[in-house]
Amino acid sequence: MPVATPPKPAARRRAKAAPARQPKATPAPAATLTLSSKNYSSWSLRGWLLARFAGLDFEELMLPPDDEDARRELLLLAPSIRVPCLRHEGVTVWNTLAIAEYLAESFPNAGLWPADRVARAHARAVCGEMNSGFANLRASLPMNLKGHFPRHRIWAGARPDIERIEEIWTECLARYGGPYLFGARRGAADAIFAPVVTRFLTYDVPLNPACLAYCQTIAAMPELQAWAADARLEPDEIEQLDMDF
């Protein structure tokens, strides 16, 4: 007569069960980047592109549209530009050139500045010129990625700024071979001048063929395409900048 097999103890059955899976913790971003409007803020675009070019993992912190400091900066009424602001490993840095230098030190393989000493000095010079000058261009052609104003009358005071930027681009493209300002690899100079590209396209500014091709190269970058897509989704408007031509 067969003998019944006694059931295994519950403890033994539990010992053979597969261990419960623990949920994976989501790693915190390596940095945060405070930004203003993606449609209007040229400074925010510069800092964002620099961080993207460097390969930095960062979280975007968007200022609310009613933030007074952000509005003053967008309307060129602030004494200094504090957006974008990068926070990374205990460091806080807000000027776009300072951000470029910090990222170049932190990510030397990203190639934000040219490897050649002479070209690197040239790149820093033209970036510094863009960072601190061209006030008439900024006032006459405010950044507005959602707009297109082909018949906009450009102020006479902005003409020398446009001509100087065209001169910078033409020289760099001829000297370093393009398609970017300092050769085959995009860098800090391209991030610094990218908002000017958007302005020239928004207002259909006439350019020589080399500069127009450069604008098309920058506009086609996946990073700028992604930024522009976000800009088009912004619900807020700043009446003083969203001009009707």
VMD Tcl script that draws the C-alpha trace (Angstrom):
set ca {
  {0.00 0.00 0.00}
  {1.54 3.36 -1.05}
  {2.60 5.71 1.69}
  {1.54 9.37 1.37}
  {4.39 11.87 1.04}
  {4.17 14.48 3.79}
  {3.93 18.09 2.55}
  {7.10 20.17 2.64}
  {7.28 22.69 5.43}
  {6.21 26.19 4.50}
  {9.57 27.59 5.55}
  {11.36 25.30 3.10}
  {9.00 26.32 0.28}
  {9.65 29.98 1.00}
  {13.40 29.42 0.98}
  {13.27 28.24 -2.61}
  {11.03 31.04 -3.82}
  {12.64 33.71 -6.01}
  {13.68 36.80 -4.03}
  {11.48 39.84 -4.47}
  {12.85 42.39 -6.93}
  {13.73 45.75 -5.48}
  {12.74 48.78 -7.60}
  {15.69 50.46 -9.21}
  {16.42 53.90 -7.88}
  {16.40 56.62 -10.52}
  {19.79 58.34 -10.49}
  {19.69 62.02 -9.70}
  {20.80 64.36 -12.50}
  {24.40 65.44 -12.35}
  {23.43 69.10 -12.65}
  {20.61 71.58 -12.92}
  {20.32 74.39 -15.45}
  {17.95 77.25 -14.70}
  {16.39 78.63 -17.87}
  {13.97 81.32 -18.92}
  {11.70 81.29 -21.96}
  {12.76 78.96 -24.75}
  {11.05 81.18 -27.29}
  {12.60 84.49 -26.29}
  {15.72 83.88 -24.18}
  {18.89 83.86 -26.26}
  {21.03 83.51 -23.13}
  {19.15 80.39 -22.06}
  {19.67 78.84 -25.48}
  {23.41 79.50 -25.31}
  {23.81 77.85 -21.91}
  {21.61 74.91 -22.86}
  {23.56 74.23 -26.06}
  {26.89 74.47 -24.22}
  {25.71 71.87 -21.70}
  {24.41 69.62 -24.49}
  {27.62 69.92 -26.50}
  {29.61 69.05 -23.38}
  {27.57 65.90 -22.81}
  {26.46 67.01 -19.34}
  {23.51 65.21 -17.76}
  {21.32 67.98 -16.39}
  {17.79 68.77 -15.32}
  {16.07 71.87 -16.68}
  {14.57 74.26 -14.14}
  {12.28 76.68 -15.94}
  {11.55 80.06 -14.38}
  {7.84 80.92 -14.31}
  {6.71 83.41 -16.98}
  {5.78 85.98 -14.33}
  {9.25 85.99 -12.74}
  {10.28 89.66 -12.62}
  {14.02 89.06 -12.90}
  {13.50 86.90 -15.98}
  {11.25 89.52 -17.61}
  {13.80 92.29 -17.01}
  {16.52 90.20 -18.62}
  {14.38 89.32 -21.64}
  {13.42 92.96 -22.11}
  {17.08 94.07 -21.85}
  {16.33 95.98 -18.64}
  {18.52 93.96 -16.26}
  {21.97 95.26 -15.22}
  {23.41 91.76 -15.56}
  {22.36 88.44 -17.08}
  {21.95 85.67 -14.50}
  {20.04 83.18 -16.63}
  {21.03 80.52 -17.49}
  {22.46 79.37 -14.18}
  {24.34 76.06 -13.99}
  {24.69 74.14 -10.72}
  {27.04 71.17 -10.82}
  {28.93 69.40 -8.04}
  {28.81 72.33 -5.66}
  {29.61 74.92 -8.35}
  {27.17 77.69 -9.33}
  {27.98 79.59 -12.52}
  {25.69 81.86 -14.55}
  {27.47 83.90 -17.23}
  {27.44 82.03 -20.55}
  {31.17 82.50 -21.16}
  {31.87 81.36 -17.61}
  {29.65 78.33 -18.24}
  {31.60 77.60 -21.43}
  {34.93 77.76 -19.59}
  {33.67 75.63 -16.70}
  {32.29 72.96 -19.01}
  {35.48 72.98 -21.10}
  {37.51 72.31 -17.95}
  {35.09 69.66 -16.68}
  {34.69 67.88 -20.03}
  {37.94 68.43 -21.94}
  {37.15 65.74 -24.51}
  {33.98 67.56 -25.61}
  {36.05 69.96 -27.70}
  {34.14 73.11 -26.78}
  {37.25 75.15 -27.64}
  {39.58 74.37 -30.58}
  {42.63 72.27 -29.76}
  {44.96 74.65 -31.57}
  {46.18 77.51 -29.37}
  {45.77 80.19 -32.04}
  {42.30 79.03 -33.06}
  {41.31 78.75 -29.41}
  {42.29 82.37 -28.78}
  {40.35 83.42 -31.88}
  {37.25 81.53 -30.69}
  {37.41 83.12 -27.26}
  {37.78 86.57 -28.80}
  {34.72 86.34 -31.04}
  {32.66 84.75 -28.26}
  {33.64 87.56 -25.92}
  {32.65 90.08 -28.57}
  {29.23 88.46 -28.91}
  {28.79 88.13 -25.17}
  {29.34 91.81 -24.43}
  {28.36 93.64 -27.62}
  {25.81 93.97 -30.42}
  {23.24 95.81 -28.28}
  {21.54 97.33 -31.32}
  {21.08 93.91 -32.89}
  {19.53 92.56 -29.69}
  {17.10 95.48 -29.48}
  {16.21 95.52 -33.18}
  {15.87 91.77 -33.72}
  {14.71 90.14 -30.48}
  {14.77 86.35 -30.47}
  {11.35 84.92 -31.27}
  {11.35 81.34 -32.51}
  {7.58 81.21 -32.96}
  {7.54 84.27 -35.18}
  {8.50 84.98 -38.77}
  {8.71 88.60 -39.89}
  {10.15 88.75 -43.41}
  {9.22 92.40 -43.99}
  {10.62 93.70 -40.74}
  {12.43 97.00 -41.16}
  {15.84 96.73 -39.52}
  {16.98 99.81 -37.62}
  {19.92 101.62 -39.16}
  {21.80 101.25 -35.87}
  {21.65 97.45 -36.16}
  {23.20 97.35 -39.63}
  {26.82 97.64 -38.39}
  {26.17 94.79 -35.92}
  {24.84 92.57 -38.70}
  {27.77 93.43 -40.94}
  {30.27 92.68 -38.17}
  {28.71 89.28 -37.44}
  {28.73 88.45 -41.14}
  {32.41 89.43 -41.21}
  {33.20 87.17 -38.22}
  {31.38 84.21 -39.72}
  {32.85 84.64 -43.19}
  {36.39 84.82 -41.83}
  {35.97 81.81 -39.54}
  {34.33 79.63 -42.18}
  {37.02 80.45 -44.74}
  {39.91 80.08 -42.31}
  {38.86 76.85 -40.60}
  {36.94 75.17 -43.42}
  {33.46 74.90 -41.86}
  {30.79 73.74 -41.67}
  {31.01 75.12 -38.12}
  {32.82 78.32 -37.20}
  {36.01 76.56 -36.14}
  {36.02 73.53 -38.37}
  {34.31 70.19 -38.62}
  {33.36 70.01 -34.95}
  {30.78 72.26 -33.34}
  {31.91 74.09 -30.26}
  {31.36 76.94 -27.87}
  {31.41 79.57 -30.62}
  {28.51 77.87 -32.39}
  {26.50 77.78 -29.15}
  {27.22 81.46 -28.50}
  {26.18 82.53 -32.02}
  {23.21 80.13 -32.39}
  {20.64 82.70 -31.15}
  {21.89 85.11 -33.82}
  {21.19 82.41 -36.40}
  {17.59 82.18 -35.15}
  {17.24 85.97 -35.34}
  {18.53 86.12 -38.91}
  {16.09 83.39 -39.95}
  {13.14 84.91 -38.08}
  {13.59 88.26 -39.81}
  {14.93 87.01 -43.17}
  {18.12 89.05 -42.84}
  {19.99 89.03 -46.19}
  {23.34 87.22 -45.89}
  {26.11 86.12 -48.20}
  {25.96 82.46 -49.35}
  {28.57 81.21 -46.85}
  {26.77 82.77 -43.88}
  {23.37 81.58 -45.09}
  {24.74 78.03 -45.37}
  {26.10 78.34 -41.82}
  {22.65 79.40 -40.58}
  {21.12 76.37 -42.24}
  {23.75 74.10 -40.65}
  {23.05 75.43 -37.16}
  {19.27 75.39 -37.63}
  {19.43 71.72 -38.67}
  {21.25 70.57 -35.53}
  {19.08 68.07 -33.59}
  {19.63 70.05 -30.40}
  {18.34 73.28 -31.91}
  {15.44 71.45 -33.50}
  {14.47 70.05 -30.08}
  {14.78 73.47 -28.43}
  {12.63 75.10 -31.13}
  {9.97 72.40 -30.75}
  {9.74 73.16 -27.02}
  {9.63 76.89 -27.77}
  {6.61 76.44 -30.02}
  {4.75 74.75 -27.14}
  {5.22 77.64 -24.72}
  {1.79 79.04 -23.84}
  {3.03 82.33 -22.44}
  {3.67 85.48 -24.41}
  {5.56 88.64 -23.61}
  {3.74 91.42 -25.43}
  {6.75 93.72 -25.67}
  {8.70 91.00 -27.50}
  {5.93 89.30 -29.46}
  {5.78 92.23 -31.87}
  {3.28 92.49 -34.72}
  {5.01 93.58 -37.96}
}
mol new
graphics top color blue
foreach p $ca { graphics top sphere $p radius 0.5 }
foreach p [lrange $ca 0 end-1] q [lrange $ca 1 end] { graphics top cylinder $p $q radius 0.2 }
display resetview
